[in-house]
Each structure stands twice: as structure tokens, then as C-alpha cells.
Amino acid sequence: MSVNRWRFTREFKLAALQRLESGASAAEVALAFDANPNVWPTGVCELDAK
């Protein structure tokens, strides 16, 4: 059995980060990008730290 991992592009992360900075909640952004809110914030936070 193989496990599929989510892989997010830099553009995806930048778009999500931009929405978060504009005041949207993490749940709203996750729904807008059809992503699981428990999975995607790590990548966005890593990008924000750079």
C-alpha cells in the first residue's frame, strides 16, 4: 500500500499566504483551495518564515 502525500507548489502557498494576510481565516482559505486545514498550513508557514 502506498501513501500519497500532498505536494503544494510555491504559487499555491503564496496564494494561500496572501489570503491569510488579507484577513481570511485558515479554515476559509483551506476550503477555498480545497485542502485539508490540518495538512496545508505547515507549507504556508514555512514559506512565511523565509
N, C-alpha and C positions, 0 to 999 in steps of 0.2 A: 504494500500500500504506500503510495507516495502522498506527501503533504504539499499542497500548493501554498506558496507564500505570496502575500500581497507585495507588489513592487510598484512604487509610485515614482513617476517622473519628476524631474525638477520643476517643470511647468505646473504640474498638478499641485505640488507642495507650495509653490509661490502663489498660485491662485487661492488655495485654501488659507494660507497665511494672510493674504490681502483681505479676504472676507472676515477673518478673525479680527484683524486690526481695525476694520470698519465698524466693529461693534456686534457682529453676529456671534451667537453662542456656538460652542463646539458641537452641540447636537444639531443645530440648524445647518452648520457647514457640512457635517457628516451626511445629513440627509440630502443636501443639495448635490453632493458629489457621489451619492450612492455608495458610501463607505461605512464600515462599522466604526462607530465612535470610540470603541475600545482598542482599535488597531491603528488607525491613521495618525493620531496626534504625535506619536513618537517621531515620525519622519518630519513632521512640520516643526516640531520643537527643535530638532537637530538643525534644521535649516535656519531657524530663527536665531540660533546661538552663533551662527557664522557671521 
